[in-house]
Amino acid sequence: MKEEINVEDLIVQCREGSDEQKCSAIVELEEMGAKEAVPVLLELLDFPDEGVRANVASALGKLGNKNVGKKLLTLLDDSDSLVRTEAVESLGLLRYVEAIPAISSLLETDEDPLVRLSAAEALGAIADVKALPSLLKALNDQDEGVRAYAADSIGSLGVVEANSILCQKLASEPSLLTKTFILAALYRLGHKESLFSLVKLLETADYNLAVTILNLTNELANHQNSTYLREKLQELTKSRPSLDPNQPLYPNVSSLIKRLESLELTV
């Protein structure tokens, strides 16, 4: 009963509070999973304050369903880049296929690299092959993060025919971050040797890249590769335990090795 009262109070705050209070209420409603707040959130889609619009866009992705997708599309033309970012991420969460043309347009033309990166990620989340042409174009984006997330999304689409293009990009790609995601995408598409190349990058990767590689390794781990990955990680923890005396290179390596061991046992 107390939770219901809190939700009602927060909805009132969304309607009657200051801009700051509206933002705070929207965040709390999102955290509570209060789906009954969706109607009032939709009322705020064109609210003058960009912070309110951004929070609304984020919350609708968590609390709404595909029925709010058409409304969210209107925010892809918003003048504020954060609003566009939150809107495109929510459309990805909702897997709103009808948004592919608009998201693809953002990926190709938006001036903000964070918006383009989010667009690449959202197309992967929607997971429809209609997004492939735009994602392939994004492999030439000027921003390494956009290229990386485009590669990641291509891998998630499962179109094996993209292998040859990814291999070409890998050979010419200057960014280690982007190379990392291309290798992971290639492995997902059946290029088994890419896993070896991916893990090998840990030998020289800086701290941030090492964390990214480890996260991807965790995603790619399965029964078939678990023994190789465990042995390789154990070797690396002995030969290169840290890149920075104050920061461990492998913050999650123990839990990852344990997971790999459990995968081996269930083969």
Backbone hydrogen bonds, N-H to C=O, Kabsch-Sander energy under -0.5 kcal/mol:
donor,donor_aa,acceptor,acceptor_aa,energy
5,I,1,M,-1.9
6,N,2,K,-2.2
7,V,3,E,-2.4
8,E,4,E,-2.3
9,D,5,I,-2.6
10,L,6,N,-2.4
11,I,7,V,-2.4
12,V,8,E,-2.1
13,Q,9,D,-2.1
14,C,10,L,-2.0
15,R,11,I,-1.5
16,E,12,V,-2.9
17,G,13,Q,-2.2
22,K,18,S,-2.9
23,C,19,D,-2.3
24,S,20,E,-2.3
25,A,21,Q,-2.6
26,I,22,K,-2.5
27,V,23,C,-2.2
28,E,24,S,-2.1
29,L,25,A,-2.5
30,E,26,I,-2.3
31,E,27,V,-2.4
32,M,28,E,-2.0
33,G,29,L,-0.7
33,G,30,E,-0.9
34,A,29,L,-2.3
35,K,33,G,-1.7
37,A,34,A,-1.9
38,V,35,K,-1.8
41,L,37,A,-2.0
42,L,38,V,-2.4
43,E,39,P,-1.2
44,L,40,V,-0.6
44,L,41,L,-1.2
45,L,42,L,-1.2
47,F,44,L,-1.8
53,R,49,D,-1.9
54,A,50,E,-2.5
55,N,51,G,-2.1
56,V,52,V,-2.4
57,A,53,R,-2.6
58,S,54,A,-2.1
59,A,55,N,-2.5
60,L,56,V,-2.4
61,G,57,A,-1.0
61,G,58,S,-0.6
62,K,58,S,-0.9
62,K,59,A,-0.6
63,L,59,A,-3.0
64,G,60,L,-1.9
68,V,65,N,-2.2
69,G,66,K,-1.2
72,L,68,V,-2.4
73,L,69,G,-1.8
74,T,70,K,-0.6
74,T,71,K,-1.1
75,L,72,L,-1.7
76,L,73,L,-1.4
77,D,74,T,-0.9
78,D,75,L,-1.5
84,R,80,D,-1.9
85,T,81,S,-2.4
86,E,82,L,-2.7
87,A,83,V,-2.5
88,V,84,R,-2.5
89,E,85,T,-2.2
90,S,86,E,-2.1
91,L,87,A,-2.2
92,G,88,V,-1.7
93,L,89,E,-2.3
94,L,90,S,-2.3
95,R,92,G,-1.1
96,Y,91,L,-2.1
97,V,95,R,-1.3
99,A,96,Y,-2.1
100,I,97,V,-2.1
103,I,99,A,-2.9
104,S,100,I,-2.8
105,S,101,P,-1.8
106,L,102,A,-1.9
107,L,103,I,-2.4
108,E,104,S,-1.6
109,T,105,S,-2.1
110,D,106,L,-2.3
116,R,112,D,-2.0
117,L,113,P,-2.8
118,S,114,L,-2.5
119,A,115,V,-2.2
120,A,116,R,-2.4
121,E,117,L,-2.3
122,A,118,S,-2.5
123,L,119,A,-2.2
124,G,120,A,-1.4
125,A,121,E,-1.9
126,I,122,A,-2.4
127,A,123,L,-1.5
128,D,123,L,-0.6
131,A,128,D,-2.3
132,L,129,V,-1.7
135,L,131,A,-1.9
136,L,132,L,-2.6
137,K,133,P,-1.9
138,A,134,S,-1.8
139,L,135,L,-0.5
139,L,136,L,-1.0
140,N,137,K,-2.0
141,D,138,A,-1.8
147,R,143,D,-2.0
148,A,144,E,-2.5
149,Y,145,G,-2.4
150,A,146,V,-2.2
151,A,147,R,-2.2
152,D,148,A,-2.2
153,S,149,Y,-2.3
154,I,150,A,-2.2
155,G,151,A,-2.3
156,S,152,D,-1.5
157,L,153,S,-1.1
157,L,154,I,-0.6
158,G,154,I,-0.8
158,G,155,G,-0.6
159,V,154,I,-0.6
160,V,158,G,-1.1
162,A,159,V,-2.1
163,N,160,V,-2.2
166,L,162,A,-2.4
167,C,163,N,-2.5
168,Q,164,S,-1.8
169,K,165,I,-2.4
170,L,166,L,-2.5
171,A,167,C,-1.6
172,S,168,Q,-1.1
173,E,169,K,-1.7
179,K,175,S,-2.3
180,T,176,L,-2.2
181,F,177,L,-1.6
182,I,178,T,-2.4
183,L,179,K,-2.7
184,A,180,T,-1.9
185,A,181,F,-2.3
186,L,182,I,-2.7
187,Y,183,L,-2.2
188,R,184,A,-2.1
189,L,185,A,-1.5
190,G,187,Y,-1.8
191,H,186,L,-2.9
192,K,190,G,-1.5
194,S,191,H,-1.8
195,L,192,K,-1.4
196,F,192,K,-0.5
197,S,193,E,-1.5
198,L,194,S,-2.4
199,V,195,L,-2.5
200,K,196,F,-2.0
201,L,197,S,-1.0
201,L,198,L,-0.8
202,L,199,V,-1.6
203,E,200,K,-1.8
204,T,201,L,-1.2
205,A,201,L,-1.5
210,A,206,D,-2.7
211,V,207,Y,-2.1
212,T,208,N,-1.9
213,I,209,L,-2.7
214,L,210,A,-2.5
215,N,211,V,-2.3
216,L,212,T,-2.3
217,T,213,I,-2.7
218,N,214,L,-2.2
219,E,215,N,-1.6
220,L,216,L,-2.2
221,A,217,T,-1.3
226,S,222,N,-1.2
229,L,225,N,-2.5
230,R,226,S,-2.5
231,E,227,T,-2.4
232,K,228,Y,-2.4
233,L,229,L,-2.6
234,Q,230,R,-2.4
235,E,231,E,-1.9
236,L,232,K,-2.2
237,T,233,L,-2.2
238,K,234,Q,-0.9
238,K,235,E,-0.5
239,S,235,E,-2.2
240,R,236,L,-2.7
244,D,247,Q,-0.9
247,Q,244,D,-1.6
249,L,241,P,-1.2
253,V,250,Y,-1.1
256,L,252,N,-2.1
257,I,253,V,-2.8
258,K,254,S,-2.2
259,R,255,S,-2.1
260,L,256,L,-2.4
261,E,257,I,-2.5
262,S,258,K,-2.1
263,L,259,R,-2.0
264,E,260,L,-2.0
265,L,261,E,-1.8
266,T,262,S,-1.0
267,V,264,E,-1.2
